[in-house]
Amino acid sequence: MRSNDSVQMLKILTIYAVGLLVGALSGFLPLVSLMAGFPLLIARQRLGLLRAQIIALASLVLTWLILDPLSFVIVGLGVIVGYSLLAWRPEEQSIGIACRLSLWAGTVWLAASNWSALLLEKRNLLAIISEEIARAFTLIYEGMTSLEIYSPEQLEYLRELQEKAVPLFNDNWPIMVFVFICLGTTSCLLLLSRYEPEVALRLANWREQRGPAWVAIVTIAAHVLQRLSPATMPWLVNNILGIGNFVMLLAGYALVLYYMRHLRFSKVIEVLFTVYLFLSPWLRPILILVGQFDALFDYRYYARNRSTI
């Protein structure tokens, strides 16, 4: 290994360690964990596959030394998502294969983490996470009570929220894991698009993949099943709706931005629309519906077809 390569690897690992510390101290560790695969992919582009694999192992070791075990599992999941893309060949394989690789890698990582928790803690990983959520709410409640500036109604609301938080997480953890892996994979693909023109082209033409149409069909089927027979597998239906609605919301949002840029709206309008999306309770269902129809019927076709006339 050349000395210059070693220096580059140390720089990448140092920046990664600083990011972990900043995330842990600031409370933005989940955001940092979504980008935990970046050092691996940067090393892959600059130093090659072998050194990227070494960076992956070193990143996990640093994460274990700096963070608590539960945070190690979460950030480690982000590292594994990046690791799954190291051997992905965008010139030969589709975006769908990249997503499947990250999902399989994330599943294996969580299964191994759960096995370790059972072996060391005699509890499964879900029980440990639920206890951490309950403990966090307890600390928040005690802190708010000690300040003596919050009304009894506010404290009662927090107590009720604490009682609902753990069951809500237990019922919807597949959604949260799926969303985390999808966001982590998307972040890594966006980084790769800066290095690989083929990745940028595939992301620009995401609508041509078969995945969006299948997600829309399954989501619509879950909506129909929930309406006609709400007692039929409610846990499965709710999780499918949670995942599908999230993906279709992003699709609808992307379509609206596409037409804003096609019609040459200003950046200010785009920002205001994005802010309004987070504030409006009725715009999100509309965007989900728009995303479902866009996945089945390519609305971008009309803009492209008109531009060629």
KOLSEKE-165439 format. One record per residue (C-alpha): residue in one letter; z, y, x. Coordinates in steps of 0.5 Angstrom, whole numbers, plus 2048, in hexadecimal, padded with zeros to 3 digits. Example, Ala and Ser with C-alpha at 12.3 -4.5 7.8 and 13.67 -1.06 7.14 Angstrom:
% KOLSEKE-165439
A8107F7819 S80E7FE81B 
END
This chain:
% KOLSEKE-165439
M800800800 R7FE807803 S80380C804 N7FF811800 D80080C7FA S80780B7FB V8088137FB Q8048137F4 M80880D7F1 L80F8117F3 K80C8177F0 I80A8147E9 L8118107E9 T8158177EB I81181A7E5 Y8138157E0 A81A8147E2 V81B81C7E1 G81881B7DA L81D8167D8 L82381A7DA V8208207D7 G81F81C7D1 A8268197D1 L8298207D2 S8258247CD G82581E7C7 F81D81E7C7 L81D8177CA P8198147C4 L8148197C6 V8148177CD S81480F7CC L80D8107C8 M80A8137CF A80E80E7D3 G80780A7D5 F8048107D8 P80680F7DF L8038087DF L7FD80A7DC I7FC8107E1 A7FE80B7E7 R7F88077E4 Q7F380C7E5 R7F580F7EB L7F88097EF G7F58027EC L7F87FD7E8 L7FD7FA7EC R8018007EE A8018027E6 Q8047FB7E5 I8097FD7EB I80A8047E7 A80C8007E1 L8117FB7E4 A8148017E7 S8148067E1 L8188007DD V81D8007E3 L81E8077E3 T81F8077DB W8248027DC L8288067E1 I82880C7DE L82880B7D6 D82D8077D2 P82A8007D0 L8288027C9 S8248087CB F8218037D1 V81E7FF7CB I81B8057C8 V8188087CE G8168017D1 L8128007CB G80E8067CC V80D8047D4 I80B7FD7D1 V8068017CC G8038047D2 Y8037FD7D6 S7FF7FA7D1 L7F97FF7D2 L7F97FE7DA A7F47F87D9 W7F07FB7D3 R7E97FC7D5 P7E68027D0 E7DF8017D2 E7DF7FA7D0 Q7E57F97CA S7E67FD7C4 I7EC8027C2 G7EE7FD7BD I7EF7F87C3 A7F47FD7C7 C7F87FE7C1 R7F97F67C0 L7FB7F67C7 S8007FB7C6 L8037F87C0 W8037F17C3 A8077F47C9 G80C7F87C5 T80D7F27C1 V80E7ED7C7 W8137F37CA L8177F37C4 A8187EC7C3 A81A7EB7CA S81F7F17C9 N8227EE7C3 W8237E77C7 S8267EB7CC A82B7EE7C7 L82C7E87C4 L82E7E57CB L8327EB7CD E8357EE7C7 K8357E87C2 R8327ED7BD N82A7EE7BC L8277F47BE L8267F77B7 A82E7F77B6 I82F7FA7BC I82A8007BA S82E8007B3 E8348017B6 E8328077BB I82F80A7B5 A83580A7B1 R83980C7B7 A8358127B8 F8368147B1 T83D8137B2 L83D8187B8 I83981D7B5 Y83E81D7AF E84481E7B3 G8418237B7 M83F8277B0 T8468267AD S84A8287B4 L84682F7B4 E8498317AD I8438357AB Y83F8307A6 S84082F79F P84382979C E83C828798 Q83982879F L83D8237A2 E83D81F79C Y83581F79C L83681D7A4 R83A8177A2 E83681579C L8308157A1 Q8348117A6 E83580B7A1 K82D80B79F A82B80C7A7 V82C8057A9 P8298017A3 L8238067A3 F8228047AA N8237FC7A9 D81E7FC7A4 N8198007A7 W8197FF7AF P8137FB7AF I8108027AD M8138067B2 V8118017B7 F80A8017B5 V80A8087B5 F80D8097BC I8088047BF C8028087BC L80480E7BE G80680C7C5 T7FF8087C5 T7FC80F7C3 S7FF8137C8 C7FD80E7CD L7F680E7CB L7F58167CB L7F88167D2 L7F28117D4 S7ED8157D0 R7EE81A7D6 Y7EC8157DB E7E78107D7 P7E18137D3 E7E080D7D0 V7E880D7CD A7E68157CA L7E08127C7 R7E380D7C3 L7E98117C1 A7E48167BE N7E08117BB W7E780D7B8 R7E480D7B1 E7DE8087B3 Q7E48037B4 R7E57FE7AF G7ED7FF7AF P7ED8057AB A7EA8027A5 W7EE7FC7A5 V7F48007A6 A7F28047A0 I7F07FD79C V7F77FA79D T7FB80179C I7F7802795 A7F97FA793 A8007FB795 H800802790 V7FD7FD78B L8027F878C Q8087FD78B R805800785 L8047F9781 S8097F5784 P80F7F9787 A8137F2788 T80E7EF78C M8107EF794 P8137F6793 W8157F679B L80E7F479D V80A7F9798 N80F7FF79A N80E7FD7A2 I8067FD7A1 L80680379D G80A8077A2 I8068057A8 G7FF8067A4 N80180C7A1 F80380F7A8 V7FC80D7AB M7F88107A5 L7FC8167A5 L7FA8177AD A7F38157AA G7F381A7A5 Y7F68207A9 A7F081E7AF L7EB81F7A9 V7ED8257A7 L7EE8287AE Y7E78257B0 Y7E48297AA M7E882F7AC R7E482F7B3 H7DE82D7B0 L7DE8337AB R7E18387B1 F7E78397AE S7EC83D7B3 K7F283A7B7 V7F783E7B3 I7F483A7AD E7F58347B0 V7FC8357B2 L7FE8387AB F7FB8327A8 T7FF82D7AD V8068317AB Y8048317A4 L8038297A4 F80B8287A7 L80D82D7A1 S80982B79B P80C825797 W805824793 L800825799 R80281E79D P80081A797 I7FA81D796 L7F881C79E I7FA81579D L7F5814797 V7F081879B G7F18147A1 Q7F080D79D F7E981079A D7E78127A1 A7E980B7A4 L7E480879F F7DF80D79E D7DD8117A4 Y7DE8197A2 R7DC81B7A9 Y7D58187A8 Y7D381E7A3 A7D58237A9 R7D181F7AE N7CB81E7AA R7CB8267A7 S7CC8287AF T7C58247B1 I7C18277AB 
END
